[in-house]
Amino acid sequence: MARQRRAWDRRGGKGVAWINGFNLGRYWTRGPQHTLYVPGSVLVPGRNELVILELHAAGRRVRFVPQPDLGHTDF
């Protein structure tokens, strides 16, 4: 993964995520956002370590997308 900003697509579950020791934040199925922002400055060339503390149902796949999906933001 190149050192450019990304978003971690974390649809489903409830928990907390870190990448290379940097806290990406909490997530929950109820949203509203569907992605967590990953700053390019925390990514290193080669392998990056993603740690997920999943409290409900863990999936086996991780997907990074180029743009964040903030979900429904009109209130």
Long-range contacts (C-beta under 8 A, 24 or more apart in sequence): 1-43, 1-48, 1-64, 2-43, 3-40, 3-41, 3-43, 3-44, 3-45, 4-40, 4-43, 5-37, 5-38, 5-39, 5-40, 6-38, 6-40, 6-43, 6-64, 6-65, 6-66, 7-35, 7-36, 7-37, 7-38, 7-64, 7-65, 7-66, 7-67, 7-68, 7-69, 8-35, 8-36, 8-38, 8-50, 8-62, 8-63, 8-64, 8-65, 9-34, 9-35, 9-63, 9-64, 9-65, 9-69, 10-34, 10-35, 10-36, 12-57, 12-59, 13-54, 13-55, 13-56, 13-57, 13-58, 13-59, 14-54, 14-55, 14-56, 15-52, 15-53, 15-54, 15-55, 15-56, 16-52, 16-53, 17-50, 17-51, 17-52, 17-53, 18-50, 18-51, 19-43, 19-48, 19-49, 19-50, 19-51, 20-44, 20-48, 20-49, 21-49, 29-56, 31-71, 31-72, 32-70, 32-71, 32-72, 32-73, 33-68, 33-69, 33-70, 33-71, 34-69, 34-70, 34-71, 35-65, 35-68, 35-69, 35-70, 37-68, 38-64
